[in-house]
Amino acid sequence: MSLNTLFRVGAGLAIVLVFLFHEAEWFQIRFVQQLELWAYDARLRVFMPNTLDPRVVILDIDENSLNAEGRWPWSRNKLAQMIRQLFERYHVKVVGFDVAFAEPDPSSGLSSLDQISKAELSGNTEYQAWLQKARASLDYDQLFADEISKYPVVLGFFLGGKTDKAGVLPLPTFQEKALGDPKWEFMHNLATGYSGNIPLLQKQAAAAGHLYPSLDFDGVTRRVPMFMKYGEGYYEALSFAVTRTFLGNVPAKINVRPPSVKNLATIPSVDIGNLHIPLDERMSALVPYRGASGVFRYVSATDVIRGTLPADELKDKIIIVGTSAQGLLDLRSTPVREDFPGVEVHANLISGFLDQKIMHKPDLVLAISVLTILLIGVPFAILLPRLSATVSTASIAIVFVVVVCINLYAWKMQEYVLNISAPVTMLLMLYLLNMAWGFFMETRSRRLISGLFGTYVPKELVAEMSKNPEEYSMRGEARDMTVLFSDVRDFTSISEGLTPEGLRDMMNTYLSEMTEVIQQSRGTIDKYIGDAIMAFWGAPLNDPEHAIHALESALAMQKKIRGLDTTFVKNGWPPLNIGVGLNCGTMNVGDMGSKFRRAYTVMGDAVNIASRLEGLTKEYGVGILVSENIVNAAQGFVYREIDLVAVKGRTAGIPIYEPIGRVGEVGETTLTEIDKYHKALEWYRKQRWNEAEEGMKTLRYAAPENKLYKLYLKRIAEYRASPPPPDWKGLWAWTTK
């Protein structure tokens, strides 16, 4: 065996070892995990039935319902009427609400009448008698509670990671102590806060279920926790509670598997009557999506309230109350659609429970995954270096087909989810390792990389890219990246006060210093647009921390521009102020242009947003503005939330922030000021104008030149004179770029 072959065998075995550790869960490769999720999504889309389930119906609070019955939230006497119609006229089996009622309904004015009875008319017997008589018809919460007490109605409530608490929770489905030995530990979704229902409604409901959607690390809803822990109790999901109620409120039988490693026990499944529901290690169930759309019937809520729907249309149906109205619609990213209605997640789970079609991993999935890697990887790592290209290709293709077919058979016939990305990716890597081997190809590829990218990115990055040339190309592709725009404030007036030579020298100095800052943080200069700079991070060299590097660069640019003041004054140039806008997200990057001129650049909606943010810096009087995407991606920095805006060209609100500095490097005085500002901003968004104005005035007194505080004081005065609608969330629409 030659040294070259021995080296290739060793490299192949190293690849196998890496994937073996991944499948044994000694460490996880995020890219392979993402591939596994995508493979799961692909199998789900291939095998989902795409047929209508007539048993579950969505009672839709749609645009027609809002036009007919009024804006949401409706008064609860109307909801009481809806419940009465559903059960008495339409004879449904069970109703579940994809909503929580955390606050009393004041819409009847009863509380105001009570205040009058205790004050101005406390001695008026006629008024007191009338009020007592009218109370029964004006206490909308009681009317709603009376109706739901008569029928199998399941309310929703929210559990989450915040510590806020509103309303009350139902009794837990089971207590932690009921799971066995107190020393046992369980993996679960832990809640620290909740938004429940008012006690009057919760007491009368047949059951209640949480509405928490579990998101995988890519933000996609593939599973829902059947039980979430809060305190010492575990609370069931809405879909689980509705199914139990549909079956006659049967109790849940929790199947506990004692620990096999240390004290970690699991709940592999739960039974409801004759229904068996498999769970994962965190007590979640995979959502058995039936299709992207059209798999559940939607009925307009107003048709039920007014009785215009034929009486036999909903008999014995399971009703989930949800909404498709703009502004109320709960959309989630799912394997079947990026804008999937959240109410249908509950419906799909209920349908899957009843059909007993819940996908799950087999008990021995870890052993199966490890054995698959060993049986495939070791032989190929040893044999591929000795086989010809044709035989290697044929062997890999045959094994690939066999692995895929076995995996699909397990999915379709056994409802098993077996890992597929790791063995397939390992096969591909072993194949590429042996096919792409060779000094000549490596050298040729490195020269090609230098020729392609040498004019676009710093030479330091080109040298780094040359180490792995196969990973880079000029072709257009979509990537998760960060883009930066910067602009000199009042550049027109500055340029008018300088000679052409002076303007040239000043701009050359400024652009050189800013470019050095950007390239030091691995950024790529896209272009100079007069006094403006456009740069991006994450391409062509992949940068997992592109948002952090871009933000560090923006902060360094602001610091650098002040460091240039002495040089500028010495040369007779005015000091410069710049505005910087940052955003990250999916962008199209590649070699773009015409047949006359081309450039390696980025395009897309995320790029446009960054440009708009740069333009808004002067409106708020801040040096840097970033999107919420940057805040989420670049942890470890102190941010001040500036506003919720709809920038020109968009209608959706975008939270924008000003980065202050790294955590631990920002002074207590600044942190205190930010806290006070955030509190005033909270009052502003709640339309508590007096408190908001007082808070902003206090801040302005301490910083009279701060443009941001002046801006909000002006808005508060305008809104006090002409208040926004009650459901206003603080959105401000800018018409300037």
N, C-alpha and C positions, 0 to 999 in steps of 0.2 A: 504494500500500500504506500503510495507516494505521500510526501509531506503535504502536497496540495489537497489530496483526497482526505488525508487524516484531518487536516484543518477544517475542511468542509463537513466532515462527519461530526467533529467536535462542535462546530457552529450549529449544526442541525440538532444535536442533542441538547445544546444550550437552549435553543428555541423550544424544544419539547419540555425541558425542565421549567421554563418560564410559564408555559401554558398549564403545566401540571400544578404548579403552585397556585395559579389563578383558579383552576377548577377545584382545588382542594381548599380554596378560600383562605389561604395563608396570606395572600395579598391580592388585591383586585386591580385589574387593568381597566381603567375607565373607558378606553376606546372599545375594548372587547365587550364591556358591559353595555355600552351604547349600541354596538352591533347586535347584541343579544336582544335588546329591546326592539330594535328595528326588525329583527327576524321574527320576534313574537308578533309584532304588528302585521307583518306580511302574511304570516300563517292565519292570523285572525281574519284578515280581510279576504283571504282566499276561501276559507271554510264557513264564514258567517252565512246564515241562510237567506238573508235579504227578503224575508217574508213577513207579512203582517201578523202580529200577535193580537187576536181579538179580545183576549182576556183583560188586557191592561189598556186603559184609556187616559189620555192627558186632558184634564179639564183646563183649558187654556184661557188665561187672562190676557187676551189678545187686544189688538188695537180696536176691533169692533166692540169688545166688552168695555174698554175704557171710554170709548165714544158714547156708548149707551148708558153705562152705569156711573161714569165719573172717574176721575183720576184715582190712582192707587196711592195709599191704602184705602180700601173701601171701609165704610162703617160696618161694624160687626153685626148690626141687625140685618144688613144685606147678606153677610156671610151666613148668618143663621137661616135666612130664607133659602140660600143656596143649598145648605145642608138638608133642610127639610124637603126641598124639591128632589134632591138626589135620592133620598131614601123613600119618601112617601109616594112620589110620582114615578121615579125611574127605577126604584128597587135595586140600587147598587148593593154590592156586598161589603165594601169597605172603602173609606176615603182617607188618603194620606196627604198632608200639607207639606209642600217643599218650601216652607216658610215658618218663621217663629213669630209669636205674638208676645214680645217682651215688655210692652208698655200698655197701659189701659187705653181704651178708646174714648177720647173726650169730645167726639164729633157731635154728640147729641146736645151738648150744652148743659147737661145735668149738673156738672160741678159748678158752673156759673149760677145756675138757679139755686143750688144749695147755699152758695155764698150770699145771694140776695136774701134768702129766707132767714139767714142768721144775722143779717145786718139791717137793711132798710125795711124789710117786711117781716121782721121777727114776730111782731105782734098781730099781724094780719091773719086772722083765722081762715078766711076764705082762700087766701093764697096758699097757706100751709096745707089746707085740705086738698086743694087742686094739685099741689106739688106731690103730695103723697099718692094721689090717684094716678098722676102721670108718670110716677117713678118707674112703674113696671114696664112701660113702653119706651122709656128714655134710657134705661140702664142697658146699653147695647152689649156690654160685656156679659151681663147676666143672661140676656137673651141668647147670645151665642153659646154660652156655657150650658144653658138648659137644653139647647138642641143637640150639642155634641154628646151630652150625657145619655141621650136616648139611643145613640147609634154607635157602631164601631168606627170611630174616627181616631186617626193617628196624627198627632201634631209633630212638627219638626222643631229641633233646637240646635244651636251651634255650640260646638266644643272647639277650643283652639289653644294656641300657645300664648295668648295674651292673658293677663291677670284680671281683666275686667270681668265683672259679673253683673248680669241683668236677669230679671225674672227668677224663676225657680226651675230646678231640674226634676225630672220624674225619679221614681225609685230606681236604683240600678238594677240591671238584669240579673246580676249576681255579684256577690261580694268577693274580695280577694281571698278571704279566709275559707271560702267554699271550694277553693281549687286544690286543697290538699295541705301538705306540710308547709308551715309558715316559712321555712327556710328556702323553699323553692323560689326561684326567680323566673319571670316570664318577660319575653320581649313583647312590647306593646306600643301603641301610640298614646302618649301621655298628654292630657290636656291640663292646662293651668288656669283656664278661665272658661266662661260660658255665657251664652245669651239664650236663656230659656224662655218659658212662657209665664204669663202672670199666673199667680196661684189659682185663681178662680177657674181659668181654662184648663190648667194642667191637672187639677183635681178631677175634672169631669171627663177628661179624655180617656179613651180605652187604652191607649199606649202612646209612646212618644219615641222618636228615633233621631239620632244625630245626623247632621247634614254635611259632615266633614269629608271632603274628597282627598284621598291620599295621592300625592304627586310623586312620580319617580324623579330622579335627579335631572331629567331633561324637561321637566314641567308637564308631562303628559299623565292624564288620569287613566291608569290601567287597572287599578284595584281600589277597593273601598274597605276601610277597617270595619269589620262586623261588630267589634267591641273596642271601645276606647276607655282608657282608665282616667278617672278623675277622683281624687281622694282615695278612698278604699274600695270604691265600686267600679264596675265595668258597665258601660252604657251601650245599648245596641244601636245599629244603624237604622235609618228610616225604612230602607227596603226590607230589612230583617223584621222590623216591628210590624210592617204592613203585612208581610207574609204570615207571621204568627197570628195576627188578628184575622186574616182571611181564613185561616185554618181553624178558627174557633178559639183564638187566644191560648193556644197550646203552649206549655212551658218549653224552654230551650234545654236540651240535654247537652251539657258541655263535656266533651271527651278529652280528658287530660292524659298526656303521655309523661310519665315520670322522667326525671333527668337521666341522661346517659353520659353527659359531660358536666362535671362539677354539680352545681345546683340549678342548672338551666333546664326547666321543663317547658313543654310546648302544648298547644291546643291544636292538634292536626285537623279537627273537624268539630262540627256541632250539628245536632239533629233537631228538627222541628217536626214532631209527629213522625211520618214516614219519609220525610225529606232529609237527605244527608248533604251537608254543605262542607266541602273541604276548605281549609284555611291554610294560609302560609304561616311562617314562623312569627309574624307580627299580628296574627289574628285577623288578617285581611283576606278578602275573597276577590279573585280576578273577575272583572266585569265581562260577562258574555255578550258582547255587542252583537245584535242581530243584523245591523246594517247601518249605513251612514245616514239614511233618512227614509221616511215612509214606512217604518216598521211598527209604528204605534199610531192609533187614530187620535187626532186632536179634535176636541169639541169646544166651541166657544162658550165661555162661562155665562155670557148674557143669555144664550139660548136656553140654558138650564134654569137660570133665575126666572126668566119670563115664561118658561114652559113651552117654547116654540119648537123644541126638539120632540119628535115622536116618542111616545111614552115607553115603547119597548126597545128603544135604541141602546140603553145602558143597563139592561137587566142583568144582574149577577156579575157586573163588571167590577174590576179593581180600578179605582179612580185615584190619580195622582194630580193634585192641584199645582199647576206651574204657570209659567208665563212665556210668551213669545213677543211681547210688546217691546218696542225700542226703549231703552233706558232702564228696563226692568229685567231684560233677558240675561240669564246666568249662562255664559258661554264657557266651555272648557275645551282644552286641547286634548284630543283622544286619538287612539290609533286609527280610527275610521274617518275622523274629520277634525280639523283644527278649531272649528267654531261649533262644537257640538252642544246642544242644549243640556244644561245640567240636570233638568228634571228627567230626561231620558236615561241618565245613568241609573237612577233608582228604578225606572221601569225595566231596563235591561236586566238588572239584578233579580228583580221579582220574577221576570219571565224565565231566567236561567234557573232560579231555585225551583220553580214549578216543573220545568222540563228536566231537572237534574242534569244540566249541561254546564257545570262550572269547571273550567280548566284548572288544573293543579299540577304541582310537581309530585312525582312518586316519592314514597318514603325513602328509597335508597338512591335518590337522585345524585347525591354527592359521590357515592361509590360508582355509580354508572358513569358519571362524568369523568372521574379520574381514570377508570379502566379504559374508557374510550380513547383518551389521550395516549395512554401507554400502548394500547394495541395498535393504534394507527401511527403514532409519532415515532416510536423507537425503530420499527422496521424501515420506515421511509427515511429517517435520518441516516441510517446505516447504508441503505441500498441505493438511494437516489444518486449519490456521487459516482456510482459505478455503472449507472444505466445511461443509455443514449437519450438524447432529447426526445425522440419519438416515443420510446418505451416509457420514459418518465411522464410525459404528457398523458399517454393512454392510461397508465396506472393511477395517476392522480385523478383523472376524470372518472374512472370506474369507481374508485373508493368514494369520491365526492358524491356520485349518484347514489351509491349504496347508503351512505350516511344520511343523505337527505330523505331518501325513501323510507328508511326506518323511522326517522324522526317524524315524518308526516303521517306514517301509519299509527305511531303512538299517539299523535295528536287527534287524529280522526276517530280511531277505533277505541282508544282507551281514555281519551281526554287528559292525556299526560303532556306536560310541557317539559321537554328535554332540551338541554343546552345544545345549541348547534353552532353558534358563532365561533367558539374556541376551537373545536376540531377543524372546522372549515378554514378559519383564519390561519391556523397552524399549518394545514396542508398547503395553503397558498404561499405562506412564508417559506416553507421548505422548498417548494417548487421554484420560487423566485430566487432564493439563495443559490440554487444550483444552476439555474438557467442564466442568471445575470452575472455569474462569476467571471472574472477575467480582468487582467490589468489594462488591456487595450480599451475595453468598454468603459472602465472607470475613468481612465485618462481622457478619453474622447468626451464623455459626459461632463467632466469638470470643465473642459475647455468650452463646451457648448454653454454651460451655465454662465461662465464668465462673459461670453459674448452676448448672451441674451440679457442679462441683468446688470451688466457693468455700468450702463448709462442711467440706470434707474435707482439703484440703492447704493449705500456707502460701501466702499471697498472692503471694510471689515465684515459686513454681512455677506458679501459675495464670497469671501474666503471661507466663512462658516458654512454657507450653502454648498460649496464645492465638496465638502466632506461627505454629503449625501445627495448627489445631484439628481437621483431618480425621483426625489420627492418634490421637485420644483419644475414648473413649466410656465409658459406665457399664456396658455389657454385661459379663456374666461371661466370663472368658477364662483360659486357662492361660498363665502366664508364668514365666520364670526370674527369681527374686527372692530377696531376703534378708529375714528377719524377725528381730526382736529382742524378747526378753522381759527385763524387769528387775523385781526385787522387793527390798523393804527387809527386812533380816534382823532377826528378833526384834521385828517390828512390834507384835505383840499386847502384849508386856510394855512396850514404849515408850509405846504409846497409853494404857495403864492409869495411867501416871505423869504424864499431862498433863491439864489442863483441856480441855473441848471447844473453847474458843476457842484455846488454845495448840496443840492438835492441828491445828486448821484452819489456823492461820497457818503452822505448821511444814510441813505438807503442801503448802500453796500455794507456799511458797518453794521447797521441794524439787522439786515437779513443774514449776514455771516454769523453774528452772535446767536441769533435765534435758531439757525440751522444747526449750529454746533450743539446747542442744548437738546434739540430734537433727536439728532443722531446719537448722542451719548446715551439716550434711553431706548435705542434700537428702533427708532422711528424712521419712516421713509418719507422723504419730501416728495409730494405729488407734483406741486407746481407753485410758482409765485404768480399772484394776480395783482400786479401793481404793488401796493403796500401790504397786500394780504398774503397769508401763507396757508397752504393746505397740505396736511401730512396725515399719514395713517400708520397703524401698527397691526401686525398679524399677517402680513403678506409682503413679499413672497415667502419670507421666513416665518414659520408658524411660531406664535408667541402666546402660550396659555395665559400669560399675565399681561396681555396687551392693554387692558383697561387701566391697570395699575401703572404701567410704564407711561402711558399717555397722560394720565393725571399728574404723575410726578413731573413730566415734562412741562405741562401747563403751569404748575406752581413755580417751577424753576424759571420759566420764561418771565413770569411777573416779577420774580426776584431779580433776574438778570437785567430787565429793562430799567429798574431803579439803580442797578449798579453801573449803568451806562451814563447816568445823569452827569457825572463829573466830566467825563470825556466829551459829552455833547456840549456842555456849557463852555468848555475850553475851546472847542472848535466853532463856537458861535451858533450852535444848533439848538432849537428848543427841546426840552425834555419831552419824551414820547409817553403816551398812555395807550395800552392795547386792550382789546377785548378778545376773549378766547371762548370758543364753544366746543364741547366734547359730546360725542355719543358713540355707543357701541351697539352692535347688532349684526344681523346678516346683511352682507353687502356683496355686490358683484365686482370682482376684481380680475383684471387681466389686461392684455394688450388691446387697446381700443383706439379708434380713430378712423381716418380716411386713408385712401391709397396714397395721399400726398404727405400726411403726417400722422404719426401714431404715438401713443404714450401708454405706459403701464399705470393705470389709474383705477379708482373705485367709483362706483355709481350705486344708486339705490335710495330708498326712502330714508334709511338710517343716516345716509350722508346728508340728505336735504335737511333733516332735523338738526344736525350739528351746525349747519350753516345758519339756520334760523336762530339757534341758541346764541351763536356769536353776535348776530344782529341785535338780540334782545339785551345784551349786557349793558348797552348804553341806556336802555329804557329803565333798568333797575339800578344803575349806578354801581355795578359790580365788575370785577375784572374777569371772572371766569363763571360760566354757567355750564352745568352738566345735566344729563338726563338721569332718570331713575335707573336706567340700565347700568350706567356707570356706578351709581351708588351701590347697586346690588353686586356688581362685579369687582369693584375696588373697595374691599373692606379695609378697616384699619385707619380710616380718615374721618375727620370731623366735618360734617356738612351742615349747612343751614338751608332748610327748605325755603325757597323763594316764592313759588307760586304754582298754581295749576293752570296751565295755559293751553289754548288752542292756537297753534302758530298758523301763520298764513299758509293756505293750501291744505289744512287739515281741520277736521271737526272734532276729533277725539281729544280729550284732555291729556296733557303730558305734564307730570310733576317735574319741576326743575329745581336744581339745587346749586348752591355756591359752596365749593370746597374751601375749607379754611386752612387745613394742614393735617399732619399726621396726628393720630391719637397719642397723647403724651407730650406733644410739642406745642399744643395750644394752651395759652394761659387761662387761669381760672376766671379772670375778669371777662375775657372773650366768651368762655363757655357759659358764664352766668347771663351775659347779654343775649346769647343765642337761645338759652332756655326761656328767657322772658319774651323774646320775639316769637318763639314757637307757640307760647301760650296765647299771646295776642292774636297770632294767626289762627289758632284753633277757635278763639271767640269770634273772629271775623267770619270764618266759614260756618259757624253755627248761627250767624246773624245776630249775635249779641253785641250790637254796635257800641253800646256804652263802654262795656269792658274792653272791647277791642280798641276803641279810641283812647281810652285811658292808658292802656298798655303801650300803644304806639307813641303817644305823647311823651310818656316817661322815657322811652328809648330815644326819641328825637331830642329831648332836652339834654340828654347825655351826649348825643352826637348830632348837633343841629345841621350839619352839612350832609348827613346821610340821605341820599335820594330815595332809598327804599322806604324809609319810614314816612317821608313826605308823600310818596305815591299812595301808600295804604291809607293815610289820613284823608287824602283827597277822595279815594274810592269809598271810604266809610261815609263821608259826607254825602256823596252821590247816592249811595244805596239807602242811607237813612231817609233821604227825600223820595227815592223811588226804589222800594225794596225789590229784591229778586224773588222768584217763586219759592215756596216752602221747601221744595226738593233740591234747591240749588246747593251745590257742593263746593262752591268757591271758584268755579271755572271762569277764566278771563280770556276773551278772544282778541288776539292781536291781528291787526290788518296790515301791519308793516312787516317788512322782511328783516 
